[in-house]
Amino acid sequence: MEIFVTEKGKEGLSAEKIKASVLASLEGRHVKKVLLIPPDFTRYHSNAGLITNTYYHALKDTCEVDILPALGTHEAMTKEQCAEMYGDIPFEKFIYHNWRTDVVNIGTVPAEFLTEITEGLWNDPVSVEVNKRIMDPSYDLIISIGQVVPHEVIGMANHSKNLFVGCGGSDMINKSHMVGAVYGMERMMGKDFTPVRRIFDYGLEHFLKDRPILFVLTVTTAPGGKIHTHGLFIGEKRNALEAAISLAQKCNIDFVEKGIKKCVVYLDPKEFKSTWLGNKAVYRTRMAIADGGELIVLAPGITKFGEDATNDQLIRKYGYCGRLKVLELFKENADLQENMGTAAHLIHGSSDGRFSITYAVKDISKEEIESVHFKAADYDEMTKIYDPKKLTYGWNTMENGEEIYFIPNPALGLWIDQTRF
């Protein structure tokens, strides 16, 4: 069954239309045990919360329903976050995915395939690991829910990424991120059929082809924090992903007419508590910021660097020192080799010296911020100049005549200077 619905109006699909499509996707299915795999709180604006809630209530009275948020390496969701995103689903229905311990190996993407798709830049095989529940034969339906949006590692997020990274293990997470970093973000962001996407396609085609997986994909924007769902794509085949990518390329990529000399990005403190997540402000704008430009990240919720203790320690040790330096450090240091995802993150979070990056913070010291090669500023002082409540999305002219470009949420898009790319 395939259900593709889109809405060209500014408001997007109504909640009623979304719910009707979700219910239609269950017609004719006779299931006893279902696994729902939605994104975590970092994809709050995906509208996956409404979809997950609808599936849960449609299924709970006739079958057993488990919910496995696709955390990847992120922190477990709190009870409060689950309630805010997913509504009235009992908290005990949510299962924590531990990417280090809860996985099983289901196959290998061979070295020769990696060599081919990366133009010889990566020559190691990749172990395909997923949460053990995905392979549990007692589940007669697995519903993978998520948002298709530009992404720094894969090109366009979601579909099989929800399974192999969101519910994946260390080898796949680490190596896929490193492949993306080595191949180059600018070559991939906003595109399909990237090397990392092809790794996940290989894993899906060869090792999960017999699992009963239904993909439910959204394309959304969130002006003013209000979620607008422009498309909903439900199906078992890859064409659901391709249709969603086509729409997301229209909705979630903004081409600016010139390079941005000063870009100001706001990070909602409910969503962004680490630079691991907050650096979306860096890599989603890097194709739009002019050489010698400035990125100011208004980050009131940032309290740390990594999403877990190991990643945090490594970021503090090496810092965001640029692609070539990280690759040099990677060759020389076992701790980076054992945590490739962190090495890739250090590459993603740097401007490679093209523009300056200033984090304006409240609850982490300026000394800590500067120790990882960012500039630091006081959040309250910076917002006296650049008040996110007064700025409008896009170009703004300040009282002193300065021109800036303001982005209220970097997670929902990709910005590109049309004169360069």
Secondary structure, DSSP 8 states (H G I E B T S, - for coil): --EEEE--STTBS-HHHHHHHHHHTTTT---SEEEEE-B-GGGGGGSHHHHHHHHHHHHTTTSEEEE--B-TTS----HHHHHHHH-SS-GGGB----TTTSEEEEEEE-HHHHHHHTTTS----EEEEEEGGGG-TT-SEEEEEEE--EETTTEE--TTHHHHTTTB-HHHHHHHHHHHHHH-GGGTTT-SS-HHHHHHHHHHHHHSTTS-EEEEEEEEE-GGG--EEEEEEEESSTHHHHHHHHHHHHHSEEEESS-EEEEEEE--TTT--BHHHHTHHHHTTTTTEEEEEEEEEEETT--BSSSSHHHHHHHHHH-S--HHHHHHHHHH-HHHHT-HHHHHHHHHT--TTSSEEEEEESSS-HHHHHHTT-EEEEHHHHHHHS-TTT--SEEEE-TTS-EEEEES-GGG-EEEETTT-
